[in-house]
């Protein structure tokens, strides 16, 4: 299968000292591009070291909503400046998470809107984190889209069908992680069934959320193949067809990423 891991965290300590082997295992399973996602703007130097080291690894730039209170002074201009680097291909991840940090919701919202403006200015896709905040995420996206269009993906989708539909109505893409393969995740698979194939991505969110049959282990980019296989089964598709479709979707959305010469 030809695949992309559109969302992983290669700078996390879980992969320290193992990155070359981790990436090689993924390449051997057909993963041709990786996007390592920023969680703190002020730690971007760690991501830059990785993307400078590996030709097939790209990065985003942003402050995760769980850390919004740690970087309240990050400006749109700062995000936009870093986003101009050749291998920075997305904004975020940013959004709202009321599960862990409800008390910082105001700071999260301010950060979310800053990242939306950065996505609008750069034309790069915004990577959205949404957890237990469906209505507020949808309302902000609808309000901001009226103020000016931007591209975005609802990453690691675990919300209900209402957020999926409202996001799709705005032109957003929906990305599914290993959660979609869990035995108790039929509700997520039901959401996947309403997402048009040309608006769907797959990802790992590694080192978290390893798909079946690796559940309980450290996740890694190679396992995006298992997510694609499990999701394809739920949709009644051949895994190769889903992998090819989501890979093409990735290059359309993350248009700054260049596909390998053999793929072109």
C-alpha positions in Angstrom: 0.0 0.0 0.0 1.0 3.6 -0.7 0.5 5.6 2.6 1.2 8.8 4.4 1.2 9.3 8.2 -0.4 12.7 8.3 -0.1 13.2 12.0 2.6 11.8 14.4 4.8 13.2 17.1 8.4 12.2 16.3 9.9 14.7 18.7 8.4 12.9 21.8 10.7 11.1 24.1 9.1 7.8 23.2 11.2 7.7 20.0 14.4 9.1 21.3 17.4 7.3 19.8 15.2 5.2 17.6 13.9 7.5 14.9 15.9 6.0 12.0 14.6 2.5 12.8 11.1 3.7 13.4 10.9 5.5 10.1 12.5 2.7 8.2 9.9 0.2 9.5 7.2 2.6 8.2 8.9 3.0 4.8 9.0 -0.8 4.5 5.2 -0.8 4.8 4.7 1.8 2.2 4.6 5.0 4.2 6.2 7.6 2.0 5.7 10.9 3.9 5.4 11.8 7.6 4.1 15.0 9.2 5.4 15.5 12.7 3.1 17.8 14.6 4.0 20.8 16.7 2.6 21.1 20.2 4.6 24.2 21.3 5.8 27.0 19.1 8.7 27.7 21.4 10.0 24.1 21.0 10.0 24.2 17.2 13.8 23.8 17.2 13.4 20.1 18.1 11.1 19.6 15.2 13.4 21.5 12.8 16.3 19.2 13.7 14.1 16.2 12.7 12.8 17.6 9.4 16.4 18.8 8.5 17.6 15.2 9.2 15.0 13.2 7.2 14.0 14.2 3.6 10.6 12.5 3.9 9.6 14.1 7.2 7.7 17.5 7.4 6.3 19.5 10.3 3.5 21.8 11.4 3.8 24.8 13.6 1.5 25.6 16.5 0.6 25.4 20.1 -1.5 22.5 21.2 -4.7 23.6 23.1 -3.5 21.6 26.1 -0.5 24.0 26.2 -2.3 27.2 25.3 -1.9 28.6 28.8 1.9 28.0 28.5 2.3 30.1 25.3 -0.3 32.9 25.6 2.0 35.4 24.0 2.6 33.5 20.7 1.5 35.8 17.9 0.0 35.1 14.5 3.0 36.8 13.0 5.4 34.4 14.8 3.5 31.4 13.5 3.3 32.8 10.0 7.1 33.5 10.0 8.0 29.9 10.9 5.4 28.6 8.5 7.3 30.1 5.6 10.1 27.5 6.1 10.1 25.1 3.2 9.3 22.0 5.2 6.6 23.5 7.4 3.4 22.4 5.8 0.6 22.9 8.3 -0.6 25.1 11.2 -1.3 23.6 14.6 -2.4 21.4 16.1 -4.8 23.7 17.9 -8.4 23.6 19.0 -10.4 22.9 22.2 -10.0 20.1 24.8 -12.4 20.3 27.7 -11.5 16.8 29.0 -8.2 17.7 30.6 -8.1 21.5 30.7 -11.6 22.9 30.8 -10.4 25.6 33.1 -8.2 27.1 30.3 -11.0 27.2 27.7 -10.7 31.0 27.2 -7.0 30.7 26.5 -7.7 27.7 24.3 -10.2 29.7 22.3 -7.9 32.7 21.8 -5.1 30.3 20.7 -7.5 28.5 18.3 -8.5 31.7 16.7 -4.9 32.8 16.3 -4.1 29.6 14.5 -7.1 30.0 12.3 -5.9 33.4 11.2 -2.4 31.9 10.6 -3.9 29.2 8.4 -5.9 31.9 6.6 -2.8 34.0 5.9 -0.5 31.2 4.9 -3.0 29.0 3.0 -1.7 26.0 4.9 -4.1 23.5 6.4 -5.0 23.9 10.1 -4.8 20.7 12.1 -7.7 20.7 14.6 -7.8 19.0 18.0 -11.3 18.6 19.3 -12.2 16.7 22.5 -15.5 17.0 24.4 -16.0 20.4 22.9 -17.9 19.6 19.7 -20.4 22.5 19.8 -17.8 25.2 20.6 -15.4 23.9 18.0 -18.1 23.9 15.3 -19.4 27.3 16.2 -15.9 28.9 16.1 -15.2 27.2 12.8 -18.4 28.4 11.3 -17.9 32.0 12.6 -14.3 32.1 11.4 -15.1 30.6 8.0 -17.6 33.5 7.4 -14.8 35.9 8.2 -12.5 34.3 5.6 -11.9 30.9 4.2 -9.1 28.5 5.4 -8.3 24.9 5.0 -8.4 22.5 7.9 -8.5 18.8 9.0 -10.4 17.5 12.1 -7.6 15.2 13.2 -7.9 11.9 15.2 -11.7 12.2 14.9 -13.5 10.9 18.1 -16.4 13.3 18.1 -20.0 12.8 17.1 -21.6 12.9 13.7 -22.8 16.5 14.2 -19.3 17.9 14.3 -18.3 15.8 11.3 -21.2 17.0 9.2 -20.7 20.6 10.2 -17.0 20.3 9.4 -17.7 18.7 6.1 -20.2 21.5 5.2 -17.3 23.9 5.7 -15.1 22.0 3.4 -13.0 20.4 6.0 -11.3 17.0 5.9 -11.7 14.3 8.6 -8.8 12.1 9.7 -9.1 8.8 11.5 -6.5 7.2 13.8 -6.1 3.8 15.3 -9.2 4.4 17.4 -11.3 3.5 14.4 -10.0 -0.1 14.7 -10.9 -0.5 18.4 -13.7 -3.1 19.1 -15.7 -0.6 21.1 -15.4 2.2 18.5 -18.4 1.4 16.2 -19.6 5.0 16.7 -16.4 6.3 15.1 -16.8 3.8 12.2 -20.3 5.0 11.7 -19.0 8.6 11.4 -16.4 7.3 8.8 -19.3 5.9 6.8 -20.7 9.4 6.3 -17.4 11.0 5.3 -16.8 11.1 1.5 -13.8 9.2 0.5 -12.2 12.3 -1.0 -12.4 14.1 2.3 -10.8 11.4 4.5 -7.3 10.9 5.9 -5.6 8.3 8.0 -3.0 9.0 10.7 -1.3 7.4 13.8 -1.0 10.2 16.3 2.0 8.2 17.4 3.2 7.4 20.0 -0.4 7.2 21.1 -3.5 5.1 20.1 -1.9 2.1 18.5 -4.5 0.3 16.2 -5.4 -3.3 16.4 -3.5 -5.6 16.5 -1.0 -3.5 18.3 -3.3 -2.0 20.9 -1.6 -1.4 24.2 1.8 -1.0 22.6 3.7 2.2 21.6 2.2 3.4 18.4 4.5 4.2 15.5 4.1 5.4 11.9 4.3 1.9 10.4 1.0 1.1 12.1 -0.9 3.6 9.8 -1.1 0.6 7.5 -3.1 -1.3 10.1 -5.4 1.7 10.6 -6.0 1.9 6.9 -6.7 -1.8 6.7 -9.1 -1.7 9.6 -10.9 1.3 8.3 -11.2 -0.2 4.8 -12.8 -3.3 6.3 -15.4 -1.1 8.1 -16.1 0.7 4.8 -16.3 -2.4 2.7 -13.3 -1.4 0.7 -10.0 -3.0 -0.3 -7.2 -1.6 1.9 -5.1 -0.6 -1.2 -7.9 1.5 -2.5 -8.4 3.4 0.8 -4.7 3.9 1.2 -4.4 5.3 -2.3 -7.4 7.6 -1.9 -6.3 9.0 1.5 -2.7 9.5 0.2 -4.0 11.5 -2.8 -6.2 13.5 -0.4 -3.2 14.2 1.7 -1.2 15.7 -1.2 -4.2 17.9 -2.2 -4.7 19.2 1.4 -1.0 19.4 2.4 -0.1 20.9 -1.0 3.3 22.1 0.2 4.5 18.5 0.5 6.1 17.1 -2.7 5.2 13.5 -3.6 8.1 11.1 -4.3 9.2 11.1 -7.9 8.0 7.5 -8.5 4.5 8.4 -7.3 4.3 11.4 -9.6 
